[in-house]
Amino acid sequence: MCLAALMVGVWYLLLKRKKARRWWVKPINANRKNQADYHNLIQEMRVSDPDMFFNYTKLAVDQFDLLLTWIGPVIKKDSFRESINPGARLVLTPSEVNGQLVLGEWRDDIPADTALRPVAKLRRRIGTRNSPQRAIAYRNYPKMYVNGEIGSVPWQYNAINK
């Protein structure tokens, strides 16, 4: 009986033993500062081509810096490991269209007045169903893409026009 309990205990410990990790940081992430787009592409666009930077982020360089000072401490991760820079977290990721990366062209469809808004104006009031009018406008903006003459189906039209 005692031998069976001992064998079960050893078997349990062998199953619970964690696999030793091979790397603390994977090699692809170890070279992040040398090869990532934020540390190369974005910094080069900030200095040499502000128009391309605006097309990529839909923010001017000074607006990007202002937004980064506002929300940088919120999106910064505290860890023992070196984490992703808040500026890199703020940069919008490229969009993928038909398997091709499109760096910023899809943002041309967004109205120009949406470039930078204080976050507080977009938040809904907690505990109520009263959405701000701008939030309703943003929510209804995709109607022209979803409910076109060719691609419209009745359930989409009814769901959006409630």
N, C-alpha and C positions, 0 to 999 in steps of 0.2 A: 504494500500500500504506500509506504513511504517512498519507495523507489519510483513508483508511478507518479506521485506528486512531484518529485524532483525532476523527472523527465518532462512532465508537462510544464514545469516552471522554466527549465532550460529551453524547451521548444518555444515557449512564449517570448523569452528574452531574445532568442535568435530572430524571431519574426519582427519584433519591435525595434531591432537595431537599425538605426538610420544609415542610409547609404552615404558614404563619405563623398563630399562634393569635390569635383575635380578642380574647379576654378572658383575663386571668390567673385571675380568679375569675368564674364566671358570675354574672349579676345576681341570680338567685334565691338564690344562696348568700351574696352580699354582705350581704343583709339578714337573715341568720340570727339575729343577736342580737336584732333588733327583732321578728321574726315567728315564731320557732321555739317549739315547745311547751315546751321545757325552760326557756327564759328567761322565758316568760310564764305558761303554765298551771301548770307544776310548782311554780314559785316562789310563785305565788298560793295553790295548794293547801297548800303547806308552812306558810304563815303563817295562812291563814284557815280551812282545812277539813282537819284531819289525817285524818279518817275517809275523805274522798274520796281523799286521797293514799295511804292504806293500800289502798283498793280498786283504785287504779291500779297501784301497785307491789307490793302484798302485803308491804310493809315499813313499820314505823313510821318517823317522821322521824328519830329518833335511831339506829335500826337502819340506815337508809339512809346516814346520815352516817358511821357506823362502817364499814360495808361500803365506802363510797367512800374512806375513809382507807386501808383495807387494799389495795384493788385499783386505786385511782386512778392510782398511778404505773405500774402494769403496762399499763393500757389507754390511757394518755396517749400521743399521737403527738408525736414531735419532728419539726418541719419548719420550713422558712422561711415557709411560709404559716401563717395562723392556722387551727388545726385545731379539731375539735369538742371541746368541753369534756368532761372525763371524766365529770362528773355526767350530762351529756346522753347519753353513751354507755351509762351504767349504767341509765338509765331504760328499762324494757321498752317496746318499740314496741306501738302499738295493734294489736289483732287485727281482721281483716276477716271478717265473717260475712255471706254473701249480698250482697256489695257494700256493706254498711253497716259503718262503723267502730264497733267496740265497745271502749270504752276499758279496761275492767277486769273486766267481768262474767264472762268465761270463766275468770278465775282463781278464782272461787268454787268450781269443781269440784275444785280441788287441795286435799288435806287440809291442815288448819290447822297441823300440826306441820312443814310443809315451808317455812315462811316464811323462816327464816334458818338456814343450816347452814354450819359451817366447810367450806371447799372441800376440805380435806384428807380429810375423812371420806367424801366421795363419790368420790374418786379410786380407781381400781383399783390394786392393787399391780403395779408394773411387772415384767414377766417371768413372771407367774403367771396362772393362770386362776381364781383364787380371788376372786370378786367379794364385796364386803362385803354383808351381808344387806340393808342398807337400799337399796343399789343394785339388788339383785334385786327388792326390793319396788317400787321406782320403775319398774323395767322392766316388771313384771307388772301395774302399776296400770291401764293401758289395756285389760286383758282384758275388763272389764265393758262397755266401750264397743264394742270390736271384736267380741266373741263374744257378743252378745246373742241372744235367741231369734229375732229377725227377721233380723238382719244377719250371722249367722254362716255361714261356708262352711267345708267340711272342711279345706281347705289352710291357712286362717288358724288354725284350732283346733290343727292338728297342728304348725304352725310355732311357735306361742307356747308350747305345752305340752311342748316338748322337754326 
